[in-house]
Amino acid sequence: MRSRALSTPSAVSIPRAAFSQVHLGPVSFAGRAVTVRTTRYADFARWRDIRLRDRRYIEPFWLTSPLTWEERHTEAHWIRECMYQRRTLIDRRTLPLSIEVDGEFAGQCNLFQVDLESGTAELSIWLGSHAGAHGVGAMAGAMVADYAFDTLGLRRLIAPVCTDNHAAAHTAKRGGMTREATLSSFLDVGGKRRDHDLWAVTADRVPTGGLIELVLASAGNDAPKQAVMATTTKHTFTPSPPALIGLPKSRDAKVAIARFFIGFPRRLLESHPGTAGPDLLHSTGSQATAVALRSSRIADGSAWRLSRRHTDLIRPVSAELSAPILRRIPLHANAFRIRSRVALRRTSALAYALEVAGQPVGTCELRGLDPHHGTAELHVVVDWTNPLVDPSTTATGVELLLGYAFDVLRLERVAATIDAGDARAIEVASRCGLSREGTMIGAELDADGNPVDLDLWAKTSGRS
């Protein structure tokens, strides 16, 4: 394994050109020249041709949409996607890249929900059937992963892959990823909610020489290895104008661009969906044991500070398994959220004070609340030193919030992370009907910068 520091760089230390002007390769692999570079508006024609031709391979694993497949592949749709990626690229939250095989556009390999502070991102790949054989997708993913680890300073990449997408799972495994969990009812793809396997790789598990060398070795491509590695280690970003900024000049393109900017305020409002819940959710029982969730008050400050002195009981999944905004499958390598800042992802939260016998003892929250995709993340903090707090009363409060989430908000899935050795948190999660889905390796860093594994738990509505 290669030795690397696990601390992550600040956004300020990564030049913007590292996101907007990327050119990796070419790598000679399986008799093909593989290049990964910044996406261009001019890629539209090839993008549309390939995806319309390969619809039967892609659509079953793509996010469900009310639009027809043809309507999702117009020039206006492509321009809107590029404009959105350009906006998030400026904030260094996405890295939109295209794959070239033998000099021609053949697919895309993107990093979404990049979080430079936590060092995490979500990798997503799709490749045309004409170019997808012999591990070309795995090589493209390896090139981007090495760039993410070595240049961007990330430390963990994830890829949720539909459990029925065997080709994508094979590509993820060949590219150095490990399957960590199975996510129940994770995404609505191909017309229904389906389970996904979570694949991931962390920087400290990358072998010496990087993932490119690992893919080369898996193909038995030993002869040209030295020449290939000499070219691929030069991850470049040049001072030329970013490709995404060169705007197309057709009338339809100009109309699409104008509509994007005119509609931005509306989309911004829609990305902060209203989450005002009732002021009070309460359980039945005697006054001495009554458990309630209520809106927070200024007077809760002292209890809130006291509870924060203790380790979070149940935490949000964070950047990794957040609501999908731009997910790209067949080889789907998107990201989880590892205690991310919700505001950066323009999602909402629903927070309550947890009260036992009229006394505030902690907080229960739904973070990353996304009614459109039916997902949220659970965050619970309690003061275990308070004699009123035990797993039973805590679970009662959590059940009140989950009941509201599934019955009123009509969510499909609520997920959370728990320290594997936290017996009380595990008891609370089990009492509330959450199921353990797997262990995320190196999901976050502790105060000393050491990787910490977290168990992933979730509960689904059972409706799908």
C-alpha positions in Angstrom: 0.0 0.0 0.0 1.2 3.5 -0.7 1.9 5.8 2.2 -0.1 9.0 2.3 -1.3 11.6 4.7 -4.9 11.3 5.7 -5.4 15.0 6.3 -7.4 16.7 3.6 -6.6 20.1 1.9 -8.8 23.1 2.2 -10.8 24.3 -0.8 -8.5 27.3 -1.0 -5.4 25.2 -1.5 -6.8 23.4 -4.7 -6.6 25.6 -7.8 -9.8 26.0 -9.7 -8.0 24.8 -12.8 -7.7 21.4 -11.1 -11.5 21.1 -11.6 -12.1 23.0 -14.9 -9.1 22.2 -17.1 -8.3 18.5 -16.6 -6.6 16.2 -19.1 -5.5 12.7 -18.1 -3.7 10.2 -20.3 -3.8 8.9 -22.9 -3.3 5.4 -21.5 -2.6 2.5 -23.8 -4.8 -0.2 -22.5 -6.3 -3.3 -24.2 -5.2 -2.0 -27.6 -7.1 1.3 -27.0 -6.0 4.8 -26.2 -8.0 6.0 -23.1 -8.2 9.7 -22.2 -10.2 11.5 -19.6 -10.7 15.2 -20.0 -13.0 18.1 -19.1 -16.5 17.8 -20.6 -17.2 20.2 -23.5 -20.5 21.5 -24.9 -19.3 20.1 -28.2 -19.6 16.6 -26.9 -23.4 16.8 -27.3 -23.8 15.0 -30.7 -21.8 12.0 -29.7 -23.3 11.9 -26.2 -26.8 11.8 -27.7 -26.0 9.3 -30.4 -24.5 6.8 -27.9 -27.1 7.1 -25.3 -30.0 6.8 -27.7 -28.4 3.7 -29.2 -27.6 2.1 -25.9 -30.8 3.0 -24.2 -31.6 -0.7 -23.4 -28.3 -0.9 -21.4 -28.5 2.4 -19.6 -32.1 3.3 -18.9 -32.8 0.3 -16.5 -30.2 1.7 -14.1 -30.9 5.5 -14.6 -32.9 7.7 -12.4 -36.6 7.5 -13.2 -38.0 10.6 -14.9 -41.4 11.6 -16.2 -39.7 12.6 -19.5 -39.2 10.2 -22.3 -35.7 8.9 -23.1 -35.6 11.1 -26.2 -36.8 14.2 -24.3 -33.9 13.6 -21.8 -31.4 13.7 -24.7 -32.1 17.0 -26.5 -29.6 19.8 -26.9 -31.4 21.9 -24.5 -31.3 19.2 -21.8 -27.5 18.7 -22.4 -26.9 22.5 -22.1 -28.8 22.7 -18.9 -26.8 19.8 -17.5 -23.6 21.4 -18.5 -24.6 24.8 -17.1 -25.5 23.2 -13.8 -22.2 21.3 -13.7 -20.4 24.6 -14.6 -22.0 26.3 -11.6 -21.1 23.5 -9.2 -17.6 23.2 -10.8 -16.9 26.9 -9.8 -17.6 25.9 -6.2 -15.4 22.8 -6.6 -18.3 20.5 -5.8 -18.3 18.6 -9.1 -15.7 17.4 -11.6 -17.5 16.8 -14.9 -15.2 14.7 -17.2 -15.6 12.9 -20.5 -14.0 9.6 -21.6 -12.3 9.4 -25.0 -11.4 6.1 -26.6 -9.0 6.3 -29.5 -9.7 10.1 -29.7 -13.5 9.9 -29.8 -16.0 10.7 -27.0 -17.2 7.4 -25.5 -18.8 8.2 -22.1 -18.5 10.2 -18.9 -16.7 9.8 -15.6 -17.7 12.4 -13.1 -17.0 13.2 -9.5 -20.2 14.6 -7.7 -20.7 16.1 -4.3 -17.0 16.7 -3.8 -16.3 17.7 -0.2 -12.7 18.9 0.1 -13.0 19.3 3.8 -14.0 15.8 4.6 -12.0 14.4 1.6 -14.9 12.5 0.0 -16.6 12.4 -3.3 -19.0 10.2 -5.4 -17.7 8.7 -8.6 -20.0 7.9 -11.5 -19.2 6.3 -14.9 -21.1 5.4 -18.0 -19.5 4.1 -21.2 -20.9 3.3 -24.6 -21.3 -0.4 -25.4 -18.9 0.0 -28.4 -16.0 0.9 -26.0 -17.0 -0.8 -22.7 -15.2 -4.2 -23.3 -11.9 -5.4 -21.8 -12.0 -3.1 -18.7 -11.9 0.3 -20.4 -14.4 1.6 -17.9 -12.3 0.3 -15.0 -9.3 2.1 -16.5 -11.1 5.4 -16.8 -12.3 5.1 -13.2 -8.8 4.3 -12.0 -7.4 7.4 -13.8 -10.0 9.7 -12.2 -9.6 8.0 -8.8 -5.8 8.4 -8.9 -6.3 12.1 -9.8 -8.8 12.5 -7.0 -6.4 11.1 -4.4 -3.1 12.5 -5.7 -4.1 15.9 -7.0 -7.3 16.9 -5.3 -6.2 15.3 -2.0 -9.4 13.3 -1.5 -9.2 10.2 0.8 -12.4 8.3 0.0 -14.6 7.6 -3.1 -17.8 5.7 -3.2 -20.0 4.2 -5.9 -23.6 2.9 -5.2 -24.3 0.3 -7.9 -27.7 -1.3 -8.5 -27.6 -4.9 -7.3 -28.8 -6.1 -10.7 -26.1 -4.2 -12.6 -23.5 -7.0 -12.7 -21.3 -5.4 -15.3 -20.9 -2.2 -13.2 -20.2 -4.2 -10.1 -17.4 -6.1 -12.0 -16.0 -2.8 -13.2 -16.0 -1.4 -9.6 -14.2 -4.4 -8.3 -11.7 -4.5 -11.1 -11.0 -0.8 -10.4 -9.9 -1.4 -6.8 -13.2 -0.9 -5.0 -14.6 -3.0 -2.2 -18.3 -3.7 -1.6 -19.2 -2.4 1.9 -23.0 -2.5 2.2 -26.3 -3.2 0.5 -28.5 -0.2 0.6 -32.2 -1.1 0.7 -34.6 0.8 -1.5 -31.8 3.3 -2.2 -32.8 4.8 -5.6 -35.8 5.0 -8.0 -34.2 3.8 -11.2 -35.7 2.2 -14.3 -39.2 2.9 -13.0 -39.0 1.5 -9.4 -37.0 1.8 -6.2 -34.2 -0.7 -6.1 -31.4 -1.9 -3.8 -27.9 -0.8 -4.5 -24.5 -2.1 -3.3 -22.2 0.5 -1.9 -18.7 0.2 -3.4 -15.8 2.3 -2.0 -12.1 2.8 -2.0 -10.0 4.9 0.4 -6.6 6.4 -0.3 -4.8 4.4 2.3 -5.9 1.1 0.6 -4.6 2.1 -2.8 -1.6 -0.1 -3.7 1.8 1.4 -4.5 1.7 2.7 -8.0 -1.9 3.6 -7.9 -5.1 2.2 -9.2 -4.0 2.6 -12.8 -1.3 0.0 -12.2 -3.8 -2.3 -10.5 -6.0 -2.3 -13.5 -3.1 -2.8 -15.8 -2.0 -5.8 -13.7 -5.5 -7.3 -13.7 -5.4 -7.3 -17.5 -2.0 -8.9 -17.7 -0.8 -5.9 -19.5 2.7 -6.0 -18.2 4.8 -5.3 -21.3 3.8 -1.7 -21.9 3.3 -0.9 -18.2 6.3 1.3 -17.8 5.6 3.4 -20.9 2.0 3.8 -20.0 2.7 4.9 -16.4 5.1 7.5 -17.7 2.3 9.2 -19.5 -0.5 8.8 -17.0 1.4 10.2 -14.0 1.2 13.6 -15.7 -2.2 14.7 -14.5 -2.4 18.0 -16.2 -4.6 21.1 -16.0 -3.5 23.8 -18.5 -4.2 27.6 -18.4 -6.4 27.5 -21.4 -10.0 28.7 -21.1 -12.2 26.0 -19.4 -14.0 23.9 -22.0 -17.4 24.2 -20.3 -17.3 28.0 -20.7 -17.3 28.1 -24.5 -21.0 28.5 -25.2 -22.7 27.0 -28.3 -24.0 29.6 -30.7 -27.2 28.0 -32.2 -30.6 29.7 -31.5 -31.9 26.7 -29.5 -28.8 26.7 -27.4 -29.1 30.4 -26.6 -32.7 29.9 -25.6 -31.7 27.0 -23.3 -29.0 29.1 -21.7 -31.4 32.0 -21.1 -34.0 29.7 -19.6 -31.3 28.2 -17.2 -30.4 31.6 -15.8 -34.0 32.9 -15.7 -35.1 29.7 -13.8 -32.2 29.7 -11.4 -34.1 31.6 -8.6 -37.0 29.1 -8.9 -34.6 26.1 -8.7 -32.9 27.6 -5.7 -36.2 27.8 -3.9 -37.1 24.3 -4.9 -33.8 23.0 -3.6 -34.8 24.3 -0.1 -38.1 22.4 0.2 -40.3 23.4 3.0 -39.8 21.2 6.0 -41.8 22.9 8.7 -43.2 20.1 10.8 -45.7 20.3 13.7 -44.5 22.1 16.8 -45.0 19.0 18.9 -44.8 15.2 18.4 -45.6 13.4 21.6 -46.1 9.8 22.9 -48.7 8.5 25.2 -47.8 7.6 28.8 -47.6 9.0 32.3 -46.4 12.5 32.8 -43.3 11.2 34.5 -42.2 9.1 31.5 -43.8 11.1 28.6 -41.5 11.5 25.6 -42.0 14.4 23.2 -40.3 16.1 20.2 -40.9 19.8 20.1 -39.6 22.8 18.3 -36.4 24.1 19.8 -36.4 27.2 22.1 -33.7 29.6 23.2 -34.1 28.2 26.7 -32.8 24.9 25.4 -29.3 26.3 25.0 -27.8 24.9 28.2 -29.2 21.4 27.6 -28.1 21.5 24.0 -24.5 22.4 25.0 -24.5 19.7 27.6 -25.6 17.0 25.2 -23.0 18.2 22.7 -20.2 17.3 25.1 -21.1 13.6 24.4 -20.4 11.7 21.3 -23.2 11.8 18.7 -25.4 8.7 19.3 -26.7 8.4 15.7 -25.2 10.4 13.0 -26.1 11.4 9.4 -24.4 9.4 6.6 -22.9 12.7 5.4 -21.6 13.5 1.9 -21.6 9.9 0.9 -25.2 8.7 0.7 -27.0 12.0 0.3 -29.9 12.5 -2.0 -28.8 12.1 -5.6 -28.9 15.3 -7.6 -26.9 14.2 -10.7 -26.4 10.4 -10.5 -24.9 8.6 -13.4 -25.1 4.9 -13.6 -24.2 2.1 -15.4 -20.9 2.0 -13.6 -22.3 4.1 -10.9 -19.8 5.5 -8.5 -21.6 8.3 -6.7 -20.9 9.6 -3.2 -22.1 9.2 0.4 -22.1 12.1 2.8 -19.8 11.8 5.7 -21.1 14.3 8.2 -21.3 17.0 5.5 -22.5 20.5 5.8 -26.1 20.3 4.7 -26.2 23.9 3.5 -23.5 23.2 0.9 -25.8 20.6 -0.7 -28.9 22.8 -0.6 -30.9 20.3 1.3 -33.1 20.9 4.3 -33.4 19.7 7.8 -36.1 19.1 10.3 -34.9 19.5 13.9 -36.6 18.8 17.2 -35.6 19.0 20.9 -36.0 15.6 22.6 -37.9 16.0 25.8 -38.5 13.5 28.6 -40.9 14.3 31.4 -40.9 17.9 30.3 -37.1 18.2 30.4 -34.9 18.7 27.3 -32.3 15.9 27.1 -31.1 16.1 23.5 -32.0 16.6 19.8 -33.5 14.5 17.0 -33.1 15.6 13.4 -33.7 14.6 9.9 -30.9 16.1 7.8 -30.5 16.1 4.0 -34.2 15.9 3.8 -35.2 15.4 0.1 -38.9 14.8 -0.4 -38.4 14.5 -4.2 -36.2 11.4 -3.8 -37.8 10.3 -0.6 -34.6 10.2 1.5 -33.2 11.7 4.7 -30.5 11.1 7.3 -31.1 10.6 11.0 -29.1 12.5 13.6 -29.6 12.0 17.3 -27.7 13.5 20.3 -28.7 12.8 23.9 -27.2 13.4 27.3 -26.5 10.0 28.8 -25.6 11.5 32.1 -29.3 12.5 32.6 -31.1 9.8 34.6 -34.2 10.3 32.4 -32.3 9.1 29.3 -32.0 5.5 28.4 -32.3 3.5 25.2 -36.0 3.0 25.7 -36.9 6.7 26.0 -34.5 7.7 23.3 -36.0 5.1 20.9 -39.5 6.4 21.6 -38.4 9.9 20.5 -36.7 8.6 17.4 -39.8 6.5 16.5 -41.9 9.7 16.7 -39.7 11.3 14.1 -39.5 8.3 11.9 -43.3 7.9 12.0 -43.7 11.5 10.8 -41.0 10.9 8.1 -42.7 7.9 6.6 -46.4 8.5 7.3 -46.7 12.3 6.7 -43.6 13.3 4.6 -43.9 10.0 2.7 -40.2 9.3 2.7 -38.9 6.0 1.4 -35.6 5.7 3.2 -33.9 7.2 6.3 -30.3 6.3 6.9 -27.7 6.9 9.7 -24.3 5.9 10.8 -23.3 4.4 14.2 -20.0 3.5 15.8 -19.7 -0.3 15.7 -18.8 -0.4 19.4 -21.6 1.8 20.6 -24.0 -0.7 22.3 -26.5 1.9 23.3 -26.8 3.4 19.9 -27.2 0.0 18.4 -30.0 -0.8 20.8 -31.8 2.4 20.0 -31.5 1.8 16.2 -32.7 -1.8 16.6 -35.7 -0.8 18.8 -36.7 1.8 16.1 -36.6 -0.8 13.3 -33.4 0.3 11.6 -31.3 -2.5 10.0 -27.6 -2.7 9.7 -26.6 -2.6 6.0 -22.8 -2.8 6.3 -19.6 -1.1 7.4 -18.1 1.9 5.7 -14.3 1.7 5.9 -12.6 4.9 6.9 -15.9 6.8 6.7 -14.5 9.7 8.6 -11.5 11.0 10.5 -11.2 11.3 14.3 -9.7 14.4 16.0 -6.2 13.0 15.5 -6.7 12.4 11.7 -7.1 8.7 12.0 -9.7 6.9 9.8 -12.8 5.6 11.7 -15.1 2.8 10.4 -18.8 3.4 10.8 -21.7 1.0 10.5 -24.5 2.0 8.1 -28.1 1.6 9.3 -31.3 2.4 7.6 -35.1 2.0 7.7 -37.3 2.0 4.6 -41.1 2.6 4.3 -41.8 -0.9 3.0 -44.1 0.6 0.4 -42.0 -0.3 -2.6 
